[in-house]
Amino acid sequence: MPMPLFNFQLLLFLAPAILLGIIAQIMVRSAYAQTQRLAASMTGFAAARRMLDAAGLNSVDIEQIPGTLSDHYDPSHKVLRLSTDVFHGRSIASVGIAAHEAGHALQDAQRYAPLVIRNAAVPLASFGSSAGMILIMLGAAMAASFVLWAGIILFAGVVFFQLVNLPVEFNASSRAKEQLVQLGIIDQNELPYVRKVLNAAALTYVAATLQSLLTLIYYVLAFTGRRDE
């Protein structure tokens, strides 16, 4: 018997990813709160600037932006954008997060293959995240297999993006931890705290990827079963 399109069964199917996502968010808040209280030798801005300059990336600017944990690297404009707390914060949390984003700039400069693929997949993922689900709903309502599978294929682009994004994020964290110690920004005793906040953040990406992957599997199984009915 085919699985229905939307009902409690879908929530049960996604339960492991949803639970992991909740745990990840709790871990992020806990790790961020703890490491925010631990003083660092410099601000997040200064740590990121030192990493970039040490890699010869003096042309990469660092901008302050509003929001909480809104930090990101913009490869199209070669700009590192740090939230106010991270930009000015002189804490292990601020230094760790800023260094992680600087790690993305290092990846970009070195043409790190997964990052190149991820950047190329951004338009497909952005379009597929909305258009894919719309087509799936329309196809189900109209009982149109072609529309259903078109939606599933588009949504698969989102899953592909998130799968490629995992090594990008883990590698940026590895670069951050290595450079922070190598440049003397933190010492070996502070490294476990940086690792804690970055690992917690990485878990959120794992949870999001798992949820998208399970969603894709659910719809493939549901509509394969519907076709065979």
N, C-alpha and C positions, 0 to 999 in steps of 0.2 A: 504494500500500500504506500503510495507516495506521501511524502511529508507535506503538510500545508505550508502556504507561503509565509504567513505571519501568525504565530500563536505562541502559547507558553512553551511549546516544544523547542522553538528557536532559542528562547531564553535559556532553557536547560542545556541546549547544545553549546551555547556560548558561555555557560556558567564558569568553566575553568578560566577563561580569558578575563571575564568580568571580575572574578575573585582576585586573580593575579593583578589586575589593574588597580583594584582597591588597596591591596597590600602594597603595591608599588608607590601609590600616592601617599600612603601613611608613612612609608619608609623615607620618601623624599622630604616630607614635612619634618619628620623627626631628625633626619640627618642634617637638613639645612638649619633647623633651629639649634641643634647642638654645635655644629661647626661655625655658626655665626657668632657664637660666644667665645670662640678661640681666636685670639689675636694672631695676626700675621705680620710679617716684617714690612709689608707694603700693601697698597690698595690693589683692587682687581685691575684697575686701569694700568697701574705701573707694572704689574706682573705680566699682563698681556703685551704691553709695549716692549718689555724686556725680551719676551719670547720672540716677538716679531722681529725686533731689531737684530737679535742674535742669529736669526735665520736669514738676514739680509732683506727683510720685507719692510723696509722703512717707509715705502710708499703706501702701505695698507693703513688707512685711517681707523681711529677708534672713536665712535660716537656714543653719547649718552642718550638713552631712550626711556620713556615712561614704562610702567608696568612692573610686575614681579615675575622673576624668572622668564623674562621675555628676551633673554640674550640669544643672539644668533650671529652667524657670519654670512654676509651677503656676497656670494662669489661674482655676481654680475657687476657690482660696483666696487668690489675689493674693499669692503668696509666691515669692520667688526663693530657690532652694536651691543652695548651692555646696558642693562637696566640700572637705574640710579643706585640701588643698594649695592650692586656688584661693582659698578664703576667707582664709587667712592668708598666702598666698604674695605676696611682693613681687617679682614677675617679670613680664616681658612676656607670658609664657604665661598667668599667672594673671589679669592685667589684661584681656587679649584675650578670654579665655573668659568671664570675669565680665561684661564689656561686651556680649558676644554675647547672653547670657541676659537682661541688662537690656534689650537691644533687643527681646526678645519682650514684655517688660512694656510697653514703649512702643507696640508693635503692638497689644497688648490694649487699652490706654487709648484708642487712636485708632481702634479697631474696624477694623483692617486686614483687608480682605475675605478674602484667602486664609487668614488665621489663623482668622477666624470660621468659614469653611467647614471648615477642618481640624479645629477643635475639635468641630464638629457631627458630623464623620465618624469620630471616635474610637471610639464604641461599635460602629459597623459594622465598622471595621477590626479591632478587638479580637476580635469574634465571628467575622469572616470568616477571620482568619488560622489559626484552629484548626478551626472547623466546616467551612470551605470545603474544606480538604484531607481531612478525615475523610469528607465526602460524596463527594469525587472518588474516594477509595479504595473506599468502599462501593459506589458506582455502578459502578466498574470490575469489582469482584468479583462483583456481582450482574447485570452487563450491563444495568443500568437507566439508560436515557438520561436520564430525568427527574431522577434523583438526581445523575447526572454533571453535568448542566447547572446544577442548583441549586448544586452545589459550585463550579462555575466562576464563576457569578454572584456568589456570596459572596466568592470570592477576588478577583474584580474590584474589590470594595470596598476591599481592601487596596491594590491598585494605584492606585486613585483617591486614597486617602489619601496615599500616598507622592508621587504626582505633584503634589498640592496642597501638600504639605509642602516641596517644593523651593524655590518662590519665598519661602515663609515663612522658611526658613533663610538663603537668600542675602540677603534683605532685612534680617534681623536683623544679619547680619555687616556689611552696608553702613552700617546705623545705628550700629553699634558703632564702626567705623573713623572715621566722620564725627564722632561725639560725643567720642571719645577725643582727637582733635586739637583740636576746637573748644573743649573744656573745659580744654585744657592738660594733660591727664593724660599724654599722650605727645607727642613732637614729630615733625616730618616724617621725621627720620632713623630713628625707631623704627617708623614706620608699615609699612615693608616686612616687618618681623618679625612684626607683628601679622597682616598680610595672609597671611603664609606659614602660620601655624598655623590661621587661620580657613579658608583655602582648602583646606588638607589635610582639615580636619574636614568641610567641605562635600562633598568628593569621596566620603566614605563614604556620604553620603545619596544621591548620584548612583548609586553602585554598588548600593546596596540597592534603589533604584527600578528600575534596569535589570534586576536579577535577578528581581524580582517580575514585571516586565512580560514578560520572556522566558519565565518560567514560565507565565504566563497564555496567552501566544501558543502555546506548545508544546502545552498541553492543549486549547486550542481547535482547533488544527490536527489533533491526534491524534484527537479524538473526532468532528470533522467527517469525517475520513477513515474512521473506524470506521463511522460512520453510512452513508457512501456505499458501503462495501464490499459 
